[in-house]
Amino acid sequence: MKVLITGTSQGIGLAVAEHFLKEGHAVVGIDRQPAGIHHERYCHYQCDVRDYEKLPDIQGVNILVNNAGTQNEEDIDINLKALIHITEKYGVQEEIRSVLNIGSASAHTGAEFPEYCASKGGILAYTKNVATRIAKYGATCNSLDPGGVLTPLNECVMNDPVLWGQIMDETPLKRWAAPEEIAEWAYFLTVTNTFCTGQNILVDGGEAINYHFIWKE
């Protein structure tokens, strides 16, 4: 199948692209950075997802993975508005089989920067909207909402022993996900899955179920 993935230069997007290539699919990547993958079945377009007039003409997309995102850098424009434009351009069409939006656990909890939470929260509702509209093609649309993932974007806390200890105290599984784990979820939700749609899948190591119950011993 033909798979279009945004934000493929590093982190989750890179891992997702490599996983689909390993499984034999043709992958098209869009990123404002140069290609991080060199493979005969990989085609890379270097452009900003916000530059709507410069987006490439890509026909016949079967799977769309909206991964491109940022923190504290025009979050709503990049994480939400551009995602909507990309989906309407490439995802809402007869040849689509699945759309997957990479959201965030923060969309469920509100526990992060204000505009980041708002941008990711909008993805939850938009996912359901798209699911209703592409169902006529037999296609699914879900969001995959990770908690902590070991990516370059998070190195500022990963490399701080004090902050990392505090984060692990809030995470029942006492670790963050590797990008490759998230890639496996992405593949399952877009290729293996054919019936679950309009859902927001939270994958956060149990952080959202954690709470502090204080009582007399």
Biotite code that builds the C-alpha atoms (Angstrom):
import biotite.structure as struc

atoms = struc.array([
    struc.Atom([0.000, 0.000, 0.000], chain_id="A", res_id=1, res_name="MET", atom_name="CA", element="C"),
    struc.Atom([0.961, 3.628, -0.437], chain_id="A", res_id=2, res_name="LYS", atom_name="CA", element="C"),
    struc.Atom([1.589, 5.271, 2.932], chain_id="A", res_id=3, res_name="VAL", atom_name="CA", element="C"),
    struc.Atom([1.958, 9.009, 3.503], chain_id="A", res_id=4, res_name="LEU", atom_name="CA", element="C"),
    struc.Atom([3.577, 10.049, 6.794], chain_id="A", res_id=5, res_name="ILE", atom_name="CA", element="C"),
    struc.Atom([4.293, 13.582, 7.981], chain_id="A", res_id=6, res_name="THR", atom_name="CA", element="C"),
    struc.Atom([7.248, 14.412, 10.214], chain_id="A", res_id=7, res_name="GLY", atom_name="CA", element="C"),
    struc.Atom([9.545, 11.563, 9.212], chain_id="A", res_id=8, res_name="THR", atom_name="CA", element="C"),
    struc.Atom([12.959, 13.055, 9.975], chain_id="A", res_id=9, res_name="SER", atom_name="CA", element="C"),
    struc.Atom([13.186, 11.794, 13.564], chain_id="A", res_id=10, res_name="GLN", atom_name="CA", element="C"),
    struc.Atom([11.369, 10.290, 16.533], chain_id="A", res_id=11, res_name="GLY", atom_name="CA", element="C"),
    struc.Atom([7.987, 8.628, 16.092], chain_id="A", res_id=12, res_name="ILE", atom_name="CA", element="C"),
    struc.Atom([7.604, 9.561, 12.434], chain_id="A", res_id=13, res_name="GLY", atom_name="CA", element="C"),
    struc.Atom([10.960, 8.067, 11.499], chain_id="A", res_id=14, res_name="LEU", atom_name="CA", element="C"),
    struc.Atom([10.166, 4.854, 13.387], chain_id="A", res_id=15, res_name="ALA", atom_name="CA", element="C"),
    struc.Atom([6.729, 4.571, 11.760], chain_id="A", res_id=16, res_name="VAL", atom_name="CA", element="C"),
    struc.Atom([8.177, 5.080, 8.278], chain_id="A", res_id=17, res_name="ALA", atom_name="CA", element="C"),
    struc.Atom([10.871, 2.461, 8.855], chain_id="A", res_id=18, res_name="GLU", atom_name="CA", element="C"),
    struc.Atom([8.291, -0.028, 10.160], chain_id="A", res_id=19, res_name="HIS", atom_name="CA", element="C"),
    struc.Atom([6.074, 0.328, 7.090], chain_id="A", res_id=20, res_name="PHE", atom_name="CA", element="C"),
    struc.Atom([9.098, -0.031, 4.819], chain_id="A", res_id=21, res_name="LEU", atom_name="CA", element="C"),
    struc.Atom([10.124, -3.187, 6.665], chain_id="A", res_id=22, res_name="LYS", atom_name="CA", element="C"),
    struc.Atom([6.645, -4.583, 6.018], chain_id="A", res_id=23, res_name="GLU", atom_name="CA", element="C"),
    struc.Atom([6.980, -3.961, 2.281], chain_id="A", res_id=24, res_name="GLY", atom_name="CA", element="C"),
    struc.Atom([4.905, -0.800, 1.785], chain_id="A", res_id=25, res_name="HIS", atom_name="CA", element="C"),
    struc.Atom([5.743, 2.242, -0.326], chain_id="A", res_id=26, res_name="ALA", atom_name="CA", element="C"),
    struc.Atom([6.246, 5.268, 1.931], chain_id="A", res_id=27, res_name="VAL", atom_name="CA", element="C"),
    struc.Atom([6.075, 8.980, 1.159], chain_id="A", res_id=28, res_name="VAL", atom_name="CA", element="C"),
    struc.Atom([7.405, 11.356, 3.800], chain_id="A", res_id=29, res_name="GLY", atom_name="CA", element="C"),
    struc.Atom([6.811, 15.071, 4.303], chain_id="A", res_id=30, res_name="ILE", atom_name="CA", element="C"),
    struc.Atom([9.112, 16.972, 6.656], chain_id="A", res_id=31, res_name="ASP", atom_name="CA", element="C"),
    struc.Atom([10.698, 20.407, 6.842], chain_id="A", res_id=32, res_name="ARG", atom_name="CA", element="C"),
    struc.Atom([14.024, 18.678, 7.509], chain_id="A", res_id=33, res_name="GLN", atom_name="CA", element="C"),
    struc.Atom([16.017, 16.619, 4.970], chain_id="A", res_id=34, res_name="PRO", atom_name="CA", element="C"),
    struc.Atom([15.296, 12.929, 4.599], chain_id="A", res_id=35, res_name="ALA", atom_name="CA", element="C"),
    struc.Atom([16.494, 10.665, 7.383], chain_id="A", res_id=36, res_name="GLY", atom_name="CA", element="C"),
    struc.Atom([15.711, 7.542, 5.349], chain_id="A", res_id=37, res_name="ILE", atom_name="CA", element="C"),
    struc.Atom([17.337, 6.311, 2.158], chain_id="A", res_id=38, res_name="HIS", atom_name="CA", element="C"),
    struc.Atom([15.356, 3.415, 0.716], chain_id="A", res_id=39, res_name="HIS", atom_name="CA", element="C"),
    struc.Atom([14.164, 2.478, -2.773], chain_id="A", res_id=40, res_name="GLU", atom_name="CA", element="C"),
    struc.Atom([10.526, 2.516, -1.608], chain_id="A", res_id=41, res_name="ARG", atom_name="CA", element="C"),
    struc.Atom([10.811, 5.836, 0.215], chain_id="A", res_id=42, res_name="TYR", atom_name="CA", element="C"),
    struc.Atom([10.098, 9.223, -1.362], chain_id="A", res_id=43, res_name="CYS", atom_name="CA", element="C"),
    struc.Atom([10.772, 12.402, 0.633], chain_id="A", res_id=44, res_name="HIS", atom_name="CA", element="C"),
    struc.Atom([9.354, 15.888, 0.200], chain_id="A", res_id=45, res_name="TYR", atom_name="CA", element="C"),
    struc.Atom([11.099, 18.596, 2.192], chain_id="A", res_id=46, res_name="GLN", atom_name="CA", element="C"),
    struc.Atom([8.475, 21.208, 3.003], chain_id="A", res_id=47, res_name="CYS", atom_name="CA", element="C"),
    struc.Atom([6.586, 22.674, 5.946], chain_id="A", res_id=48, res_name="ASP", atom_name="CA", element="C"),
    struc.Atom([3.114, 21.208, 6.496], chain_id="A", res_id=49, res_name="VAL", atom_name="CA", element="C"),
    struc.Atom([1.870, 24.793, 6.971], chain_id="A", res_id=50, res_name="ARG", atom_name="CA", element="C"),
    struc.Atom([2.923, 25.795, 3.438], chain_id="A", res_id=51, res_name="ASP", atom_name="CA", element="C"),
    struc.Atom([-0.322, 24.633, 1.906], chain_id="A", res_id=52, res_name="TYR", atom_name="CA", element="C"),
    struc.Atom([0.429, 25.960, -1.584], chain_id="A", res_id=53, res_name="GLU", atom_name="CA", element="C"),
    struc.Atom([3.754, 24.103, -1.679], chain_id="A", res_id=54, res_name="LYS", atom_name="CA", element="C"),
    struc.Atom([2.454, 20.702, -0.614], chain_id="A", res_id=55, res_name="LEU", atom_name="CA", element="C"),
    struc.Atom([3.203, 18.044, -3.233], chain_id="A", res_id=56, res_name="PRO", atom_name="CA", element="C"),
    struc.Atom([0.635, 16.443, -5.500], chain_id="A", res_id=57, res_name="ASP", atom_name="CA", element="C"),
    struc.Atom([0.397, 12.891, -4.157], chain_id="A", res_id=58, res_name="ILE", atom_name="CA", element="C"),
    struc.Atom([-2.274, 10.647, -5.597], chain_id="A", res_id=59, res_name="GLN", atom_name="CA", element="C"),
    struc.Atom([-3.553, 7.277, -4.432], chain_id="A", res_id=60, res_name="GLY", atom_name="CA", element="C"),
    struc.Atom([-2.737, 7.486, -0.735], chain_id="A", res_id=61, res_name="VAL", atom_name="CA", element="C"),
    struc.Atom([-4.034, 4.369, 1.040], chain_id="A", res_id=62, res_name="ASN", atom_name="CA", element="C"),
    struc.Atom([-2.799, 5.143, 4.542], chain_id="A", res_id=63, res_name="ILE", atom_name="CA", element="C"),
    struc.Atom([-2.222, 8.578, 6.028], chain_id="A", res_id=64, res_name="LEU", atom_name="CA", element="C"),
    struc.Atom([-0.312, 9.012, 9.284], chain_id="A", res_id=65, res_name="VAL", atom_name="CA", element="C"),
    struc.Atom([-0.455, 12.571, 10.598], chain_id="A", res_id=66, res_name="ASN", atom_name="CA", element="C"),
    struc.Atom([2.607, 12.667, 12.823], chain_id="A", res_id=67, res_name="ASN", atom_name="CA", element="C"),
    struc.Atom([4.179, 16.113, 12.309], chain_id="A", res_id=68, res_name="ALA", atom_name="CA", element="C"),
    struc.Atom([3.965, 18.140, 15.493], chain_id="A", res_id=69, res_name="GLY", atom_name="CA", element="C"),
    struc.Atom([5.728, 20.551, 17.801], chain_id="A", res_id=70, res_name="THR", atom_name="CA", element="C"),
    struc.Atom([5.748, 21.960, 21.331], chain_id="A", res_id=71, res_name="GLN", atom_name="CA", element="C"),
    struc.Atom([5.612, 25.689, 22.066], chain_id="A", res_id=72, res_name="ASN", atom_name="CA", element="C"),
    struc.Atom([6.060, 26.670, 18.427], chain_id="A", res_id=73, res_name="GLU", atom_name="CA", element="C"),
    struc.Atom([2.773, 27.708, 16.828], chain_id="A", res_id=74, res_name="GLU", atom_name="CA", element="C"),
    struc.Atom([1.260, 24.508, 18.201], chain_id="A", res_id=75, res_name="ASP", atom_name="CA", element="C"),
    struc.Atom([-2.280, 25.083, 16.961], chain_id="A", res_id=76, res_name="ILE", atom_name="CA", element="C"),
    struc.Atom([-1.119, 25.989, 13.444], chain_id="A", res_id=77, res_name="ASP", atom_name="CA", element="C"),
    struc.Atom([1.175, 22.964, 13.135], chain_id="A", res_id=78, res_name="ILE", atom_name="CA", element="C"),
    struc.Atom([-0.446, 20.302, 15.304], chain_id="A", res_id=79, res_name="ASN", atom_name="CA", element="C"),
    struc.Atom([-4.075, 20.972, 14.416], chain_id="A", res_id=80, res_name="LEU", atom_name="CA", element="C"),
    struc.Atom([-4.677, 23.308, 11.483], chain_id="A", res_id=81, res_name="LYS", atom_name="CA", element="C"),
    struc.Atom([-2.012, 21.741, 9.264], chain_id="A", res_id=82, res_name="ALA", atom_name="CA", element="C"),
    struc.Atom([-3.168, 18.248, 10.251], chain_id="A", res_id=83, res_name="LEU", atom_name="CA", element="C"),
    struc.Atom([-6.694, 19.129, 9.148], chain_id="A", res_id=84, res_name="ILE", atom_name="CA", element="C"),
    struc.Atom([-5.455, 20.523, 5.828], chain_id="A", res_id=85, res_name="HIS", atom_name="CA", element="C"),
    struc.Atom([-3.247, 17.484, 5.159], chain_id="A", res_id=86, res_name="ILE", atom_name="CA", element="C"),
    struc.Atom([-6.126, 15.122, 5.918], chain_id="A", res_id=87, res_name="THR", atom_name="CA", element="C"),
    struc.Atom([-8.607, 16.945, 3.708], chain_id="A", res_id=88, res_name="GLU", atom_name="CA", element="C"),
    struc.Atom([-6.059, 17.031, 0.863], chain_id="A", res_id=89, res_name="LYS", atom_name="CA", element="C"),
    struc.Atom([-4.769, 13.463, 0.987], chain_id="A", res_id=90, res_name="TYR", atom_name="CA", element="C"),
    struc.Atom([-7.002, 11.432, 3.288], chain_id="A", res_id=91, res_name="GLY", atom_name="CA", element="C"),
    struc.Atom([-10.626, 12.105, 2.393], chain_id="A", res_id=92, res_name="VAL", atom_name="CA", element="C"),
    struc.Atom([-10.754, 10.295, -0.935], chain_id="A", res_id=93, res_name="GLN", atom_name="CA", element="C"),
    struc.Atom([-11.892, 6.984, -2.400], chain_id="A", res_id=94, res_name="GLU", atom_name="CA", element="C"),
    struc.Atom([-8.583, 5.125, -2.218], chain_id="A", res_id=95, res_name="GLU", atom_name="CA", element="C"),
    struc.Atom([-8.015, 5.759, 1.473], chain_id="A", res_id=96, res_name="ILE", atom_name="CA", element="C"),
    struc.Atom([-8.007, 2.767, 3.772], chain_id="A", res_id=97, res_name="ARG", atom_name="CA", element="C"),
    struc.Atom([-6.977, 4.354, 7.057], chain_id="A", res_id=98, res_name="SER", atom_name="CA", element="C"),
    struc.Atom([-6.111, 7.701, 8.620], chain_id="A", res_id=99, res_name="VAL", atom_name="CA", element="C"),
    struc.Atom([-4.159, 7.801, 11.860], chain_id="A", res_id=100, res_name="LEU", atom_name="CA", element="C"),
    struc.Atom([-3.591, 10.995, 13.805], chain_id="A", res_id=101, res_name="ASN", atom_name="CA", element="C"),
    struc.Atom([-0.736, 11.020, 16.298], chain_id="A", res_id=102, res_name="ILE", atom_name="CA", element="C"),
    struc.Atom([-2.171, 12.896, 19.256], chain_id="A", res_id=103, res_name="GLY", atom_name="CA", element="C"),
    struc.Atom([-0.989, 13.049, 22.850], chain_id="A", res_id=104, res_name="SER", atom_name="CA", element="C"),
    struc.Atom([-1.941, 11.848, 26.290], chain_id="A", res_id=105, res_name="ALA", atom_name="CA", element="C"),
    struc.Atom([-2.082, 15.552, 27.173], chain_id="A", res_id=106, res_name="SER", atom_name="CA", element="C"),
    struc.Atom([-5.253, 15.804, 25.099], chain_id="A", res_id=107, res_name="ALA", atom_name="CA", element="C"),
    struc.Atom([-6.921, 13.540, 27.675], chain_id="A", res_id=108, res_name="HIS", atom_name="CA", element="C"),
    struc.Atom([-5.430, 15.082, 30.816], chain_id="A", res_id=109, res_name="THR", atom_name="CA", element="C"),
    struc.Atom([-4.690, 18.719, 29.965], chain_id="A", res_id=110, res_name="GLY", atom_name="CA", element="C"),
    struc.Atom([-1.383, 18.299, 31.780], chain_id="A", res_id=111, res_name="ALA", atom_name="CA", element="C"),
    struc.Atom([0.997, 20.242, 29.571], chain_id="A", res_id=112, res_name="GLU", atom_name="CA", element="C"),
    struc.Atom([1.490, 23.601, 27.850], chain_id="A", res_id=113, res_name="PHE", atom_name="CA", element="C"),
    struc.Atom([-1.850, 25.364, 27.151], chain_id="A", res_id=114, res_name="PRO", atom_name="CA", element="C"),
    struc.Atom([-1.691, 25.658, 23.349], chain_id="A", res_id=115, res_name="GLU", atom_name="CA", element="C"),
    struc.Atom([-0.171, 22.190, 23.042], chain_id="A", res_id=116, res_name="TYR", atom_name="CA", element="C"),
    struc.Atom([-3.060, 20.672, 25.008], chain_id="A", res_id=117, res_name="CYS", atom_name="CA", element="C"),
    struc.Atom([-5.575, 22.637, 22.964], chain_id="A", res_id=118, res_name="ALA", atom_name="CA", element="C"),
    struc.Atom([-4.020, 21.569, 19.667], chain_id="A", res_id=119, res_name="SER", atom_name="CA", element="C"),
    struc.Atom([-3.943, 17.907, 20.633], chain_id="A", res_id=120, res_name="LYS", atom_name="CA", element="C"),
    struc.Atom([-7.414, 18.097, 22.163], chain_id="A", res_id=121, res_name="GLY", atom_name="CA", element="C"),
    struc.Atom([-8.768, 19.312, 18.845], chain_id="A", res_id=122, res_name="GLY", atom_name="CA", element="C"),
    struc.Atom([-7.375, 16.186, 17.211], chain_id="A", res_id=123, res_name="ILE", atom_name="CA", element="C"),
    struc.Atom([-9.656, 14.012, 19.353], chain_id="A", res_id=124, res_name="LEU", atom_name="CA", element="C"),
    struc.Atom([-12.807, 15.620, 17.971], chain_id="A", res_id=125, res_name="ALA", atom_name="CA", element="C"),
    struc.Atom([-11.499, 15.932, 14.409], chain_id="A", res_id=126, res_name="TYR", atom_name="CA", element="C"),
    struc.Atom([-10.619, 12.215, 14.396], chain_id="A", res_id=127, res_name="THR", atom_name="CA", element="C"),
    struc.Atom([-14.267, 11.343, 15.036], chain_id="A", res_id=128, res_name="LYS", atom_name="CA", element="C"),
    struc.Atom([-15.388, 13.784, 12.357], chain_id="A", res_id=129, res_name="ASN", atom_name="CA", element="C"),
    struc.Atom([-13.126, 12.207, 9.734], chain_id="A", res_id=130, res_name="VAL", atom_name="CA", element="C"),
    struc.Atom([-14.128, 8.690, 10.787], chain_id="A", res_id=131, res_name="ALA", atom_name="CA", element="C"),
    struc.Atom([-17.761, 9.434, 9.962], chain_id="A", res_id=132, res_name="THR", atom_name="CA", element="C"),
    struc.Atom([-16.865, 10.863, 6.554], chain_id="A", res_id=133, res_name="ARG", atom_name="CA", element="C"),
    struc.Atom([-14.477, 8.169, 5.290], chain_id="A", res_id=134, res_name="ILE", atom_name="CA", element="C"),
    struc.Atom([-16.568, 5.260, 6.549], chain_id="A", res_id=135, res_name="ALA", atom_name="CA", element="C"),
    struc.Atom([-18.325, 5.215, 3.170], chain_id="A", res_id=136, res_name="LYS", atom_name="CA", element="C"),
    struc.Atom([-14.997, 4.105, 1.675], chain_id="A", res_id=137, res_name="TYR", atom_name="CA", element="C"),
    struc.Atom([-14.695, 1.279, 4.206], chain_id="A", res_id=138, res_name="GLY", atom_name="CA", element="C"),
    struc.Atom([-11.858, 3.215, 5.848], chain_id="A", res_id=139, res_name="ALA", atom_name="CA", element="C"),
    struc.Atom([-11.009, 3.851, 9.491], chain_id="A", res_id=140, res_name="THR", atom_name="CA", element="C"),
    struc.Atom([-9.748, 6.930, 11.326], chain_id="A", res_id=141, res_name="CYS", atom_name="CA", element="C"),
    struc.Atom([-8.346, 6.864, 14.838], chain_id="A", res_id=142, res_name="ASN", atom_name="CA", element="C"),
    struc.Atom([-5.929, 8.840, 16.952], chain_id="A", res_id=143, res_name="SER", atom_name="CA", element="C"),
    struc.Atom([-2.956, 7.275, 18.711], chain_id="A", res_id=144, res_name="LEU", atom_name="CA", element="C"),
    struc.Atom([-2.228, 9.315, 21.834], chain_id="A", res_id=145, res_name="ASP", atom_name="CA", element="C"),
    struc.Atom([1.147, 8.487, 23.418], chain_id="A", res_id=146, res_name="PRO", atom_name="CA", element="C"),
    struc.Atom([2.399, 9.537, 26.800], chain_id="A", res_id=147, res_name="GLY", atom_name="CA", element="C"),
    struc.Atom([6.159, 9.825, 27.226], chain_id="A", res_id=148, res_name="GLY", atom_name="CA", element="C"),
    struc.Atom([8.232, 8.597, 24.285], chain_id="A", res_id=149, res_name="VAL", atom_name="CA", element="C"),
    struc.Atom([12.035, 8.449, 24.065], chain_id="A", res_id=150, res_name="LEU", atom_name="CA", element="C"),
    struc.Atom([12.524, 11.014, 21.300], chain_id="A", res_id=151, res_name="THR", atom_name="CA", element="C"),
    struc.Atom([14.924, 13.952, 20.765], chain_id="A", res_id=152, res_name="PRO", atom_name="CA", element="C"),
    struc.Atom([12.055, 16.337, 21.562], chain_id="A", res_id=153, res_name="LEU", atom_name="CA", element="C"),
    struc.Atom([12.037, 15.055, 25.148], chain_id="A", res_id=154, res_name="ASN", atom_name="CA", element="C"),
    struc.Atom([15.777, 14.938, 25.831], chain_id="A", res_id=155, res_name="GLU", atom_name="CA", element="C"),
    struc.Atom([15.612, 18.002, 28.084], chain_id="A", res_id=156, res_name="CYS", atom_name="CA", element="C"),
    struc.Atom([13.844, 15.939, 30.755], chain_id="A", res_id=157, res_name="VAL", atom_name="CA", element="C"),
    struc.Atom([15.293, 12.558, 29.836], chain_id="A", res_id=158, res_name="MET", atom_name="CA", element="C"),
    struc.Atom([18.776, 13.888, 30.625], chain_id="A", res_id=159, res_name="ASN", atom_name="CA", element="C"),
    struc.Atom([17.803, 15.550, 33.905], chain_id="A", res_id=160, res_name="ASP", atom_name="CA", element="C"),
    struc.Atom([18.062, 12.958, 36.726], chain_id="A", res_id=161, res_name="PRO", atom_name="CA", element="C"),
    struc.Atom([15.810, 14.904, 39.114], chain_id="A", res_id=162, res_name="VAL", atom_name="CA", element="C"),
    struc.Atom([13.036, 15.551, 36.612], chain_id="A", res_id=163, res_name="LEU", atom_name="CA", element="C"),
    struc.Atom([13.312, 12.032, 35.228], chain_id="A", res_id=164, res_name="TRP", atom_name="CA", element="C"),
    struc.Atom([12.880, 10.590, 38.708], chain_id="A", res_id=165, res_name="GLY", atom_name="CA", element="C"),
    struc.Atom([9.754, 12.675, 39.252], chain_id="A", res_id=166, res_name="GLN", atom_name="CA", element="C"),
    struc.Atom([8.339, 11.569, 35.901], chain_id="A", res_id=167, res_name="ILE", atom_name="CA", element="C"),
    struc.Atom([8.978, 7.911, 36.667], chain_id="A", res_id=168, res_name="MET", atom_name="CA", element="C"),
    struc.Atom([7.149, 8.328, 39.990], chain_id="A", res_id=169, res_name="ASP", atom_name="CA", element="C"),
    struc.Atom([4.068, 9.269, 37.957], chain_id="A", res_id=170, res_name="GLU", atom_name="CA", element="C"),
    struc.Atom([4.419, 6.380, 35.499], chain_id="A", res_id=171, res_name="THR", atom_name="CA", element="C"),
    struc.Atom([3.267, 2.974, 36.802], chain_id="A", res_id=172, res_name="PRO", atom_name="CA", element="C"),
    struc.Atom([5.363, 0.994, 34.298], chain_id="A", res_id=173, res_name="LEU", atom_name="CA", element="C"),
    struc.Atom([8.437, 3.056, 35.291], chain_id="A", res_id=174, res_name="LYS", atom_name="CA", element="C"),
    struc.Atom([9.548, 3.681, 31.720], chain_id="A", res_id=175, res_name="ARG", atom_name="CA", element="C"),
    struc.Atom([8.670, 5.575, 28.586], chain_id="A", res_id=176, res_name="TRP", atom_name="CA", element="C"),
    struc.Atom([7.865, 3.997, 25.233], chain_id="A", res_id=177, res_name="ALA", atom_name="CA", element="C"),
    struc.Atom([10.461, 3.552, 22.514], chain_id="A", res_id=178, res_name="ALA", atom_name="CA", element="C"),
    struc.Atom([9.473, 5.080, 19.152], chain_id="A", res_id=179, res_name="PRO", atom_name="CA", element="C"),
    struc.Atom([9.470, 1.572, 17.707], chain_id="A", res_id=180, res_name="GLU", atom_name="CA", element="C"),
    struc.Atom([6.702, 0.555, 20.129], chain_id="A", res_id=181, res_name="GLU", atom_name="CA", element="C"),
    struc.Atom([4.535, 3.433, 18.960], chain_id="A", res_id=182, res_name="ILE", atom_name="CA", element="C"),
    struc.Atom([5.277, 2.425, 15.366], chain_id="A", res_id=183, res_name="ALA", atom_name="CA", element="C"),
    struc.Atom([3.879, -1.044, 16.072], chain_id="A", res_id=184, res_name="GLU", atom_name="CA", element="C"),
    struc.Atom([0.678, 0.544, 17.378], chain_id="A", res_id=185, res_name="TRP", atom_name="CA", element="C"),
    struc.Atom([0.496, 2.735, 14.268], chain_id="A", res_id=186, res_name="ALA", atom_name="CA", element="C"),
    struc.Atom([0.829, -0.285, 11.999], chain_id="A", res_id=187, res_name="TYR", atom_name="CA", element="C"),
    struc.Atom([-1.800, -2.234, 13.903], chain_id="A", res_id=188, res_name="PHE", atom_name="CA", element="C"),
    struc.Atom([-4.333, 0.597, 13.837], chain_id="A", res_id=189, res_name="LEU", atom_name="CA", element="C"),
    struc.Atom([-3.917, 1.253, 10.100], chain_id="A", res_id=190, res_name="THR", atom_name="CA", element="C"),
    struc.Atom([-3.222, -2.168, 8.558], chain_id="A", res_id=191, res_name="VAL", atom_name="CA", element="C"),
    struc.Atom([-4.344, -4.940, 10.900], chain_id="A", res_id=192, res_name="THR", atom_name="CA", element="C"),
    struc.Atom([-7.366, -3.069, 12.205], chain_id="A", res_id=193, res_name="ASN", atom_name="CA", element="C"),
    struc.Atom([-10.349, -2.736, 9.875], chain_id="A", res_id=194, res_name="THR", atom_name="CA", element="C"),
    struc.Atom([-13.238, -2.192, 12.311], chain_id="A", res_id=195, res_name="PHE", atom_name="CA", element="C"),
    struc.Atom([-12.198, 0.072, 15.194], chain_id="A", res_id=196, res_name="CYS", atom_name="CA", element="C"),
    struc.Atom([-12.805, 3.658, 14.077], chain_id="A", res_id=197, res_name="THR", atom_name="CA", element="C"),
    struc.Atom([-13.413, 7.092, 15.547], chain_id="A", res_id=198, res_name="GLY", atom_name="CA", element="C"),
    struc.Atom([-11.482, 6.159, 18.680], chain_id="A", res_id=199, res_name="GLN", atom_name="CA", element="C"),
    struc.Atom([-8.729, 7.890, 20.631], chain_id="A", res_id=200, res_name="ASN", atom_name="CA", element="C"),
    struc.Atom([-6.235, 5.260, 21.774], chain_id="A", res_id=201, res_name="ILE", atom_name="CA", element="C"),
    struc.Atom([-4.273, 6.282, 24.877], chain_id="A", res_id=202, res_name="LEU", atom_name="CA", element="C"),
    struc.Atom([-0.842, 4.627, 25.216], chain_id="A", res_id=203, res_name="VAL", atom_name="CA", element="C"),
    struc.Atom([0.936, 6.157, 28.200], chain_id="A", res_id=204, res_name="ASP", atom_name="CA", element="C"),
    struc.Atom([2.352, 3.424, 30.434], chain_id="A", res_id=205, res_name="GLY", atom_name="CA", element="C"),
    struc.Atom([-0.523, 3.919, 32.849], chain_id="A", res_id=206, res_name="GLY", atom_name="CA", element="C"),
    struc.Atom([0.246, 7.530, 33.724], chain_id="A", res_id=207, res_name="GLU", atom_name="CA", element="C"),
    struc.Atom([-3.364, 8.656, 33.229], chain_id="A", res_id=208, res_name="ALA", atom_name="CA", element="C"),
    struc.Atom([-4.659, 6.081, 35.723], chain_id="A", res_id=209, res_name="ILE", atom_name="CA", element="C"),
    struc.Atom([-2.188, 7.090, 38.419], chain_id="A", res_id=210, res_name="ASN", atom_name="CA", element="C"),
    struc.Atom([-3.396, 9.043, 41.412], chain_id="A", res_id=211, res_name="TYR", atom_name="CA", element="C"),
    struc.Atom([-2.235, 9.882, 44.893], chain_id="A", res_id=212, res_name="HIS", atom_name="CA", element="C"),
    struc.Atom([-4.521, 8.509, 47.608], chain_id="A", res_id=213, res_name="PHE", atom_name="CA", element="C"),
    struc.Atom([-3.599, 9.938, 50.973], chain_id="A", res_id=214, res_name="ILE", atom_name="CA", element="C"),
    struc.Atom([-4.955, 8.272, 54.130], chain_id="A", res_id=215, res_name="TRP", atom_name="CA", element="C"),
    struc.Atom([-3.967, 7.487, 57.637], chain_id="A", res_id=216, res_name="LYS", atom_name="CA", element="C"),
    struc.Atom([-1.926, 4.275, 57.891], chain_id="A", res_id=217, res_name="GLU", atom_name="CA", element="C"),
])
